[in-house]
Amino acid sequence: MSLAAIVTVGNELASGDVENTNGSWLARRLAALGVEVVVIAVLRDDVDEVAAFVREQAAAVDVVLVTGGLGGTPDDLTREAIAAAFGVTQVEQPEVADRLRARFRRDPEYAARWARLPDGSRALENPLGGAPGFAIGNVFVLPGLPAEMEAMFETLVDELRSGGPIDAWRRSYRTTESRIVAVLESMGERHPSVLVGSYPRFDEHGSEVEIVVKSADPQALAAATAWIEAALEEATR
């Protein structure tokens, strides 16, 4: 199973002005491809901060997905930041620039800015927009607009797939975490190869806890869920 980091870039995300839907969408899609996400980060439009974080994550995981900051305005700094992360310059890719100038005839030189990619990178077509994404090393950079990001991601599915999907079992119980903590602890000891999470919430009817069990191994998931379902039924009687 591959490990991934998701990096979403934008002052609007860091400030809370825009909800970070890209991070959660990518995590779900990667799970379906057998890729486990170990971190989702929101970073400001700051070249040094993005470069340092991406450099660190690229060395720690199998794949890094970056979204945002690919337009042509002053706060679109992701191309520069990724070039800095890899210690290379930005260079115009002539074929990409020519296609952009042909598509955006009203302002061809503005569009051509999008073709200044980190040296050694591979341009990724943007099916729904203008600015291309790119890949360099194990880092894939996608647009920030959700529709464009999702469309570009789908072109990478075969490249990113890492095995069977990470499936999940979910159940909600009218209980508290304190009543079932012994079950959760035993689960970790009996079935260490699966991931288990407990997520409490409260409403007018009282406390409810959702239990989520995840694994890319169908047999391990089946065995773990059979055990925990029985154990939780006993604990919550």
Secondary structure, DSSP 8 states (H G I E B T S, - for coil): -EEEEEEEE-HHHHTTSS--HHHHHHHHHHHHTTEEEEEEEEE-S-HHHHHHHHHHHHHHSSEEEEES--SSSTT--HHHHHHHHHT--EEE-HHHHHHHHHH-TTSHHHHHGGGEEETT-EEE--TTSSS-EEEETTEEEE-SSHHHHHHHHHTTHHHH--SS--EEEEEEESS-HHHHHHHHHHHHHH-TTSEEEEEEEEETTEEEEEEEEEES-HHHHHHHHHHHHHHHHHHT-
